[in-house]
Amino acid sequence: SQQGEEDPQALSIQEGENATMNCSYKTSINNLQWYRQNSGRGLVHLILIRSNEREKHSGRLRVTLDTSKKSSSLLITASRAADTASYFCATDLSGGSNYKLTFGKGTLLTVNP
Amino acid sequence: GAVVSQHPSRVICKSGTSVKIECRSLDFQATTMFWYRQFPKQSLMLMATSNEGSKATYEQGVEKDKFLINHASLTLSTLTVTSAHPEDSSFYICSARGTGGIQHFGDGTRLSIL
């Protein structure tokens, strides 16, 4: 199956609640990144976590990485209607000249006002 | 922050037409750009890696003669879909490699072939 698979595929919550999305991958990585995509638009980079890091924060975002389980999670706290989007994890396998990102299938987050 | 501009945002054309999509890095130099294809409610599929001054590297299963990529400068890469057919209809997105392995994306091009 595919490198970088998120679950759940879709998540619907109320404003103010926290949203947690998970990502699993299969091979060793250099880093793992999370991106956000609003409908019909390009992707926006949210956060990067390196293979030697376990947790990272950016505003209302918290990302964890467990390399032993080959998994990562993205937590959005105190969600807002404007957080409604698709969220993708992406793995960088190379760290070098063969750099490219492999994207998961994404989680569609809907935050209801 | 780094900005990537993709043009046009929407194309509707007849079958057999060739369509060119431009991807520009506006405030930084991008030696490497990427072209993706995305089907509705699905992930991004990498089509090719565009390297400035050299030939693009295509992913397995992507036809080089069908999807022509040119990266003639440090700020511009183009994707030309040649003799487009309805099955080529899709959302095409470009990105440019920034510092630290982050990619900066354009807003995508919705291609509809009639």
Interface residues (C-beta under 8 A of the other chain):
Chain A: Q2 N30 N31 Q33 Y35 G40 R41 G42 L43 V44 H45 L48 F88 A90 D92 G95 Y99 K100 L101 T102 F103 G104 K105 G106 L108
Chain B: V4 Q6 T32 F34 K41 Q42 S43 L44 L46 T49 F91 I93 S95 R97 G100 G101 I102 Q103 H104 F105 G106 D107 G108 R110
